[in-house]
Each structure stands twice: as C-alpha cells, then as structure tokens.
Amino acid sequence: MEKMIAVRVMGDKETRQVTLEEARKIMDEVYNDPIGGLVADARTRQVIWAIGPDVEEILIMEKMFGGG
C-alpha cells in the first residue's frame, strides 16, 4: 500500500490525504512559486526540503505580502 501524507495549509482547518508522490509535487510547487512559501513537518514544525520516511503530515506556510 502506498504511503499517504496529510497536507494542511496554514490558516485552513481542512486537511487532505494525498499520495507521497502528490505531496512531493505540492512541495515542489510551493518552492518553485515566485511568491514562495515554506513547507514544514506538521509534527515537529521544522521546515523541510524533502519528505522523509518519518513525515506523516506537512504544513504549507505561504508567504503573504501586503501592498498598496
């Protein structure tokens, strides 16, 4: 059975379950976005650059800038 990863976006109450491959794609999108953001292991709150075998949930922290 393929490993599933929970994905949560900071500020949202909803958590969704995705495959490991989908979680890696989400992480790539966050880090390749020009506005940027960070991905953390939700359990340890440490920023991660890759999903290790002990990561069960990731937290997406998108950067938000004010303007005007």
C-alpha positions, 0 to 999 in steps of 0.5 A: 500500500502506498504511503499517504501524507496529510497536507494542511495549509496554514490558516485552513482547518481542512486537511487532505490525504494525498499520495507521497508522490502528490505531496512531493509535487505540492512541495515542489510547487510551493518552492518553485512559486515566485511568491514562495512559501515554506513547507514544514513537518506538521509534527515537529514544525521544522521546515523541510526540503524533502519528505522523509520516511518519518513525515506523516503530515506537512504544513504549507506556510505561504508567504503573504505580502501586503501592498498598496 
